[in-house]
Amino acid sequence: MRGTWIRIGVAGVLLLGAFIVAVVVLNATVYSPSGFVRGYLDALVRKDVKAALAIAGPTPSSSALDDFLSPDIMADLSDIEVTEQSGTAGLATGHHIVHVAFTADGRRGSIDFEVEDAGRILGAFQAWSFTTPPIVQVDLTVLHSRQFSANGVDKVAPVTDGSASYLAFAPGAITFASDTEYTAAAAQTVVLDDPGRRSDVQLIAEANDALTQLVAAQATQYLDDCATQTVLFPVGCPFGQDIADRIAPDTAPQWTIAQYPQIIVTPTTTLGQWQVQTTPGVAHLTASVQSIYDGSIAPFSADVGFQVGYIATFVGADDLVLTPQGVG
């Protein structure tokens, strides 16, 4: 009987020793500062939003939107290298710096996480937390449009020509663009590599070729309609011509457009409204004129310069109304 108890005691000591060794090993790996960070990074690689948020800790208290905290916008992370920095000067007791090199959507970057002692799990395993939650705030402004995309996912800005704030995981990368039927903005990529930092992004939507061609077609039609008026001063049109004599009986002046103005479309401060810059054009007038002195009839031909600009306004999604400016 005594031998049995001795064997049980030896087994217990061995089990206790194995447990202590396991605790030491786990605290040096899985439950180490770098192991804690690896757990967070693994959640990002899996695009497990719930797990990533649970490890990251509380998000910053703000009115920022969480639209970017979603799997379809999170970057593809790869080539991750985790290094725990030891002996970092200036750190509080129980704080550690973990350096991470990564590739996010093909862009190489690095980030430093500061983690701190968060007590023990079951009294044996070390727990850690981020000193600053690995969440960044992106302040996005989309000018002259409300439509944009984040990593290819279409979104609509909540305000017109104003900044809206969004939360996003770090590390990561987001490419912003705005490309609609009639507007386009140059794409911008933000690498998210600094926990707690705010990133400012501004997309400036400009008229694309489709909008320029649409405006040009309407401007051409407007001038062509003006040219159909067989009077010296077409009504509501930017050109006209005085002559010293008078139009010969039974004839009428004829207009053609010799040079159409260049179409340059720029945005205004009103969403859906565009300014067509005032540029020069040339109309050509031909007529038969009768001298008021001797009654003789002679041909008249002259190029008539003019300038015209427009306000182009969308009524609905696709209907464009062109309003000439500076026309008497």
Secondary structure, DSSP 8 states (H G I E B T S, - for coil): -HHHHHHHHHHHHHHHHHHHHHHHHHHHTTTSHHHHHHHHHHHHHHT-HHHHHHHH-S--SSS-B-TTSSTTTS--EEEEEEEEE-S-TT--TTEEEEEEEEEETTEEEEEEEEEEEEEEETTTEEEEEESS-SEEEEEEEEET-SEEEETTEEEE-SSSSSEEEEEEESSEEEEEEEE-SSEEEEEEEEEE-STT-EEEEEEE-EE-HHHHHHHHHHHHHHHHHHHT--SSS-TT-S-----SSEE-TT---EEEEEE-----EEE-SSTTEEEEEEEEEEEEEEEEEE-TTT--EEEEEEEEEEEEEEEEEEETTTEEEEEEES--
